[in-house]
Amino acid sequence: MKRLTLRARLALLVATAVALAVAACATTSWFLVRGELYNELDRRLRSAAGPPGGKDEPGRRFWRFGRQLGYDLSTCSSTASNEGVNQPPPGPYAILQLVTADGRACTVPYAGSLTITDADVQVAKRERESVLRDGTGVDRYGEQIGVRVYTVPFTAEDGTQAAVSYALSLEEVEGPLSTLAWLLIAVSALGVLVSAGAGLVVARASLRPVDELTGVVEHIARTEDLDTSIPAEGADEIARLSRSFNTMTAALAASRDRQQQLIADAGHELRTPLTSLRTNIDLLLRSQETGRELPPETRHRMLVSVKAQMQELSSLVGDLLELARPDQDEPVQEEVALHEVVARAVDRARLRGPGLRITAETKPWYVHGDPSSLERAVVNLLDNAVKFSPPDETVDVRLAGGELTVRDHGPGIDPDDLPHVFDRFYRSTSARSLPGSGLGLSIVARVVHESGGEVALEPADGGGTLARLRLPGTISARD
């Protein structure tokens, strides 16, 4: 079954379902017809036997042959005979036989014979009112046949009590049933063939959208063209699948574009420090190879430049690794004392800006997030403020009510740059001459978003920039 194609399996399932339904209908029809034929045969048997007599009057069953039956009962021959009677019993396929109370069979001329059962004897003894059963007998021509037997009580004119068994051949039922069975088998076979053909047509029509979807998927797998879309018309499952596939390919295309943009931007940002490093190292090597020593001041300045470029490369690689980390559906979440994180970040910022005054006012605030990522985000905000603050200026840091503000007294941000400050590798015109990769604020935005907070930059009153970071939390730690 697994080796068959989906179209073949669908057609096979349709044909099987139709075959089972046709078989069930045919079997039910056969049994219904059989029941009706047997009911009609039983009706004929009861009608031929005649109605039973009243309580105080002799029975009227087989009243037309009562005298002959009484005579046959008195003579009681157990062997069927076709002699001695001018008029045979009614019905060309009828068998008539008497049963005595002691279990003997008394045949009637020209009426064949029947196999006696205990139930027939019980009727002769008046232990049962009547018996209707299937049995076997020998007809007037000596042929053994299957019969439907109806046995009823009989009282002769001399008062002798017995029973009369009247039978009709089952050929009247089995012949039509046999014909009907073959007819139903032929109709069922034809129905299965028709259903198999219909199943193929239905499968081909139903799976046409799947074939189109398969073709598009194979095209995308072969060409990696994620801009290819599948026509999605209607509201059925195939249309929903097509729309979902289009959404998936659009997301993949956007992810690929972002990846390519990240690689291009990273290459551009890495090119500058790598070029400077290579130039300085080439000069140092050339000086050593030619034997012409550089002045100590020049050599020291070049080594300081190499160190600065290495630090910039290390920072850039760290930022790239942080941004390249895949988004987590359930990021690490634990209770973090944000005021302690801010205090540590302020201490680090003071080391990086020894000529600046950094004031800090923090109140307890506990949030859920990743401690190291939150600390890096706060450090990036403070580094940004330190980088743009003139010497001997002040950077104000305040944490209260879940809002962290970092205010510097630098040149501020141009209003045209505000919508882009959190984009990767974006650097305003005034910041391009300063060290940095343009990834710091992108990392801040990502960490804050993962923690369920918000971050924004805005011009500060009196000049400079004000950064606002809001994180949901509480003023006290949970037990």
C-alpha positions in Angstrom: 0.0 0.0 0.0 2.9 2.4 0.8 4.5 1.8 -2.5 1.4 3.1 -4.4 1.1 6.7 -5.3 -1.3 8.9 -3.4 -3.6 9.0 -6.5 -3.7 5.2 -6.7 -4.3 4.9 -3.0 -7.2 7.4 -3.1 -8.7 5.6 -6.1 -8.3 2.2 -4.3 -9.9 3.6 -1.1 -12.8 5.0 -3.1 -13.3 1.7 -4.9 -13.1 -0.3 -1.7 -15.6 2.0 0.1 -18.0 1.7 -2.8 -17.5 -2.1 -3.0 -18.3 -2.5 0.7 -21.4 -0.3 0.4 -22.6 -2.2 -2.7 -21.9 -5.5 -1.0 -23.8 -4.4 2.1 -26.8 -3.2 0.0 -26.8 -6.3 -2.1 -26.6 -8.6 0.9 -29.4 -6.7 2.7 -31.5 -6.8 -0.5 -31.0 -10.6 -0.9 -32.1 -11.2 2.7 -35.1 -8.9 2.4 -36.2 -10.7 -0.8 -35.6 -14.1 0.8 -37.8 -13.1 3.8 -40.6 -11.9 1.5 -40.5 -15.1 -0.5 -40.6 -17.3 2.6 -43.5 -15.2 4.0 -45.4 -15.7 0.7 -44.7 -19.5 0.8 -45.8 -19.7 4.4 -49.0 -17.7 3.5 -49.8 -20.2 0.8 -49.2 -23.2 3.1 -51.5 -21.7 5.8 -54.1 -20.9 3.2 -54.1 -24.4 1.7 -54.4 -26.0 5.1 -57.5 -24.0 5.9 -58.6 -22.3 9.1 -58.5 -24.1 12.4 -61.8 -25.3 13.9 -63.5 -23.8 16.9 -63.4 -25.2 20.4 -66.6 -27.2 20.1 -66.4 -28.0 16.4 -64.2 -30.3 14.3 -61.3 -28.7 12.5 -61.9 -27.5 9.0 -58.3 -27.9 7.9 -58.0 -29.9 4.6 -61.8 -30.2 4.7 -61.9 -31.0 1.0 -59.8 -34.1 1.5 -61.0 -35.0 5.0 -62.7 -38.3 4.0 -59.7 -39.4 1.9 -57.3 -38.4 4.7 -59.4 -40.4 7.2 -59.3 -43.4 4.9 -55.5 -43.0 4.4 -55.1 -42.7 8.2 -57.1 -45.9 8.8 -55.1 -47.9 6.2 -51.8 -46.0 7.1 -49.2 -47.0 4.5 -45.7 -45.7 5.1 -44.6 -46.1 1.5 -45.6 -43.4 -1.0 -47.9 -44.7 -3.8 -49.3 -43.3 -7.0 -52.2 -45.8 -7.2 -55.7 -46.2 -5.9 -56.8 -42.5 -6.1 -58.4 -40.9 -9.0 -57.7 -37.3 -8.0 -54.2 -36.3 -6.7 -53.8 -33.7 -4.0 -53.7 -30.1 -5.1 -50.6 -28.4 -6.4 -48.0 -29.9 -8.7 -45.2 -29.6 -6.1 -47.3 -30.3 -3.0 -46.5 -33.1 -0.6 -49.2 -34.3 1.8 -48.6 -36.8 4.7 -50.3 -37.9 7.9 -48.5 -38.3 11.2 -50.0 -40.5 13.9 -49.6 -39.8 17.6 -47.3 -42.7 18.0 -44.9 -41.2 15.4 -45.8 -43.2 12.3 -46.0 -41.7 8.8 -49.1 -42.4 6.8 -48.6 -41.4 3.1 -51.3 -40.2 0.7 -51.4 -41.5 -2.9 -49.9 -39.2 -5.4 -48.7 -36.9 -2.6 -45.1 -38.1 -1.9 -43.6 -38.5 1.5 -41.8 -36.3 4.2 -39.2 -36.9 6.9 -41.0 -36.8 10.3 -39.5 -34.7 13.1 -40.3 -34.7 16.8 -42.1 -31.4 16.4 -44.6 -33.1 14.0 -45.3 -35.9 16.5 -45.9 -33.2 19.2 -48.5 -31.6 17.0 -50.2 -35.0 16.5 -50.3 -35.4 20.3 -51.8 -31.9 20.6 -48.7 -30.8 22.5 -48.2 -28.0 20.0 -50.7 -26.1 17.9 -48.7 -26.2 14.6 -45.1 -26.4 13.2 -43.6 -24.4 10.3 -40.2 -25.6 9.3 -37.8 -26.5 6.5 -37.3 -30.2 5.7 -36.7 -32.8 3.0 -39.2 -35.1 1.2 -39.8 -37.2 -1.9 -42.2 -35.8 -4.4 -44.8 -37.8 -6.4 -42.2 -38.5 -9.0 -39.7 -40.0 -6.6 -37.3 -37.1 -6.5 -35.9 -35.9 -3.2 -36.4 -32.2 -2.8 -36.1 -29.5 -0.2 -39.5 -28.4 1.1 -41.2 -26.0 3.4 -43.4 -28.0 5.8 -46.5 -26.9 7.7 -47.8 -29.4 10.2 -51.3 -28.9 11.8 -53.6 -31.2 13.9 -56.2 -33.4 12.1 -59.2 -35.3 13.5 -60.8 -38.0 11.4 -64.5 -38.7 11.2 -64.1 -41.6 13.6 -62.4 -39.3 16.1 -58.9 -40.5 15.5 -56.4 -37.7 16.2 -53.3 -37.2 14.1 -51.5 -34.4 12.3 -51.2 -33.5 8.6 -47.9 -32.2 7.2 -48.3 -30.1 4.0 -45.2 -29.1 2.1 -44.3 -27.0 -0.9 -41.0 -27.2 -2.8 -38.3 -24.7 -1.8 -37.5 -24.4 -5.5 -40.1 -21.7 -5.6 -37.8 -19.7 -3.2 -34.3 -20.9 -4.0 -34.7 -20.5 -7.8 -35.5 -16.8 -7.7 -32.9 -16.3 -4.9 -30.2 -17.9 -6.9 -31.0 -15.8 -9.9 -31.1 -12.7 -7.7 -27.8 -13.6 -6.1 -26.1 -13.8 -9.5 -27.7 -10.6 -10.6 -26.5 -8.8 -7.5 -23.0 -10.1 -7.9 -22.9 -8.8 -11.5 -24.3 -5.5 -10.4 -21.8 -5.3 -7.5 -18.9 -6.1 -9.8 -20.0 -3.5 -12.3 -20.4 -1.0 -9.5 -16.8 -1.7 -8.3 -15.4 -1.2 -11.8 -17.4 2.0 -12.2 -16.4 3.2 -8.7 -12.7 2.5 -9.5 -12.9 4.6 -12.6 -14.8 7.3 -10.8 -12.1 7.1 -8.0 -9.4 7.7 -10.5 -11.2 10.7 -12.0 -11.9 12.1 -8.5 -8.4 11.5 -7.4 -7.0 13.2 -10.4 -9.3 16.2 -10.0 -8.8 16.4 -6.2 -5.0 16.1 -6.4 -4.5 18.6 -9.2 -3.8 21.4 -6.7 -1.4 19.1 -4.9 0.4 18.4 -8.1 0.7 22.2 -8.7 2.0 22.6 -5.1 4.5 19.8 -5.6 5.7 21.4 -8.9 6.3 24.7 -7.2 8.1 23.1 -4.3 10.4 21.1 -6.6 11.1 24.3 -8.6 12.1 26.2 -5.4 14.2 23.3 -4.3 15.9 23.2 -7.7 16.4 26.9 -8.2 16.3 28.3 -4.6 13.9 31.0 -6.0 12.0 31.9 -2.8 10.1 34.6 -4.6 7.9 32.0 -6.4 4.4 31.9 -5.0 1.6 29.4 -5.4 -1.9 30.5 -6.6 -4.2 30.2 -3.6 -7.9 30.4 -4.5 -10.8 29.3 -2.4 -11.1 28.4 1.3 -10.4 24.6 1.2 -7.5 22.8 2.8 -5.3 23.0 -0.3 -5.8 26.7 -0.6 -4.9 27.1 3.1 -1.8 24.9 2.6 -0.8 27.1 -0.4 -1.2 30.3 1.6 0.8 28.8 4.5 3.5 27.8 2.1 3.6 31.3 0.5 3.9 32.8 4.0 6.7 30.4 4.8 8.6 31.1 1.6 8.2 34.9 2.2 9.6 34.5 5.7 12.5 32.4 4.4 13.2 35.0 1.7 13.1 37.8 4.3 15.4 35.8 6.6 17.8 35.2 3.7 17.8 38.9 2.8 18.5 39.8 6.4 21.3 37.3 6.5 22.9 38.6 3.3 22.5 42.1 4.6 24.2 41.2 7.9 27.0 39.5 6.1 27.5 42.5 3.7 27.3 45.0 6.6 29.7 42.9 8.8 32.1 42.7 5.9 32.0 46.4 5.4 32.5 47.1 9.1 35.4 44.6 9.4 37.2 45.9 6.4 38.2 49.2 8.1 39.9 47.9 11.2 41.4 45.0 9.3 42.9 47.4 6.7 44.3 49.6 9.5 45.7 46.6 11.3 47.3 45.3 8.1 48.8 48.7 7.3 50.3 49.2 10.8 51.7 45.6 10.9 53.2 46.0 7.4 55.0 49.2 8.5 56.3 47.5 11.6 57.5 44.5 9.7 59.1 46.6 6.9 60.9 48.7 9.5 62.3 45.5 11.1 63.3 43.9 7.7 65.0 47.0 6.4 66.8 47.7 9.7 65.5 51.3 9.9 64.0 51.6 13.3 61.0 53.8 13.7 61.1 56.6 16.2 59.9 55.4 19.6 56.9 57.8 19.6 55.8 56.6 16.1 56.2 53.0 17.1 54.3 53.5 20.3 51.5 55.3 18.5 51.3 52.5 15.9 51.1 49.8 18.7 48.4 51.8 20.5 46.5 52.0 17.2 46.9 48.2 16.7 45.6 47.6 20.2 42.6 49.9 19.6 41.8 48.2 16.3 42.0 44.8 18.0 39.6 46.0 20.7 37.3 47.3 18.1 37.4 44.0 16.2 36.8 42.0 19.4 33.8 44.2 20.2 32.5 43.9 16.7 32.8 40.1 16.7 31.0 39.9 20.0 28.2 42.1 18.8 27.9 40.0 15.6 27.7 36.8 17.7 25.0 38.3 19.9 22.9 39.4 16.9 23.5 36.1 15.1 22.1 34.2 18.0 18.7 32.8 17.0 15.6 34.2 18.6 14.4 31.9 21.3 10.7 31.0 21.6 11.2 30.8 25.4 14.4 32.8 26.3 16.1 32.3 29.6 14.0 33.9 32.3 15.0 34.4 35.9 14.5 37.1 38.5 17.1 39.8 38.1 17.8 42.7 40.4 17.9 45.5 37.8 19.3 48.1 40.2 22.3 45.8 40.9 22.8 45.4 37.1 22.7 49.2 36.6 25.2 49.6 39.5 27.7 47.2 37.8 27.2 48.8 34.4 27.9 52.3 35.9 31.2 51.1 37.4 32.3 49.8 34.1 31.3 53.0 32.3 33.3 55.1 34.8 36.4 53.1 33.8 35.8 53.8 30.1 35.1 57.5 30.6 37.6 58.6 33.3 37.1 62.3 32.4 33.3 62.2 32.9 31.1 62.5 35.9 28.5 59.7 36.0 25.8 60.1 38.6 23.6 57.2 39.5 20.3 57.1 41.5 18.7 53.7 41.6 15.8 52.3 43.5 15.1 48.5 43.8 13.4 46.9 40.8 13.2 43.2 40.0 12.6 41.9 36.5 12.5 38.6 34.7 15.2 38.1 32.0 18.7 36.9 31.2 21.1 38.6 33.6 24.1 38.7 31.3 22.0 40.0 28.3 20.4 42.7 30.5 23.7 43.9 31.8 25.1 44.1 28.3 22.1 46.1 27.2 22.6 48.6 30.0 26.4 48.8 29.4 25.7 49.5 25.7 23.4 52.4 26.7 26.0 53.9 29.0 28.8 53.3 26.5 26.7 55.3 23.9 26.3 58.1 26.4 30.0 58.1 27.3 31.1 58.1 23.7 29.1 61.1 22.8 29.7 63.2 26.0 32.3 65.9 25.9 35.1 65.8 28.5 34.2 67.0 32.0 30.5 66.7 31.3 28.0 64.6 33.3 26.0 61.5 32.5 22.9 61.1 34.6 21.6 57.6 35.3 18.3 57.1 37.2 16.2 54.0 37.9 12.8 54.4 39.4 9.5 52.6 39.0 10.8 50.2 36.4 12.1 53.0 34.1 15.8 53.5 33.5 16.9 56.8 32.0 20.4 57.7 30.8 20.9 61.3 29.9 24.1 62.8 28.3 25.1 66.3 27.4 26.4 65.5 24.0 25.5 66.9 20.6 22.2 65.0 20.5 20.6 63.1 17.7 19.3 64.5 14.5 15.5 64.0 14.2 16.0 62.3 10.8 18.2 59.7 12.5 15.8 58.8 15.4 13.7 56.2 13.4 16.9 54.3 12.5 19.1 54.4 15.6 18.1 50.8 16.5 18.8 49.4 13.0 21.8 47.1 12.6 25.0 48.9 11.5 23.3 52.2 11.4 25.5 55.1 12.3 24.6 58.7 12.1 26.8 61.2 10.2 28.2 62.6 13.5 29.0 59.1 14.8 30.9 57.8 11.8 34.2 59.3 12.9 33.9 57.7 16.3 34.8 54.1 17.2 31.9 51.6 17.1 30.1 49.2 14.8 26.5 50.5 14.9 25.4 47.3 16.6 25.1 48.4 20.3 21.7 49.8 20.2 20.4 46.9 18.0 21.5 44.6 20.8 19.7 46.8 23.4 16.5 46.7 21.4 16.7 42.9 21.1 17.3 42.2 24.8 14.6 44.6 25.9 12.1 43.1 23.5 12.9 39.6 24.7 12.3 40.8 28.3 8.9 42.3 27.4 10.0 45.9 27.7 10.4 49.1 25.6 13.4 51.3 24.8 13.5 54.7 23.0 15.9 57.6 22.4 14.7 61.3 22.4 16.3 64.7 22.5 16.9 65.9 26.1 15.9 69.3 27.4 18.9 71.6 27.3 20.7 69.5 24.7 22.0 66.0 24.6 20.1 62.7 24.4 17.8 60.9 26.8 17.5 57.1 26.6 14.4 55.6 28.2 14.3 51.8 29.0 11.1 50.3 30.6 10.9 46.8 31.9 8.0 45.2 33.7 8.7 44.0 37.2 8.2 44.6 40.9 9.9 46.7 43.6 10.6 43.6 45.8 11.9 40.2 45.1 9.5 37.2 44.9 10.1 34.4 47.4 
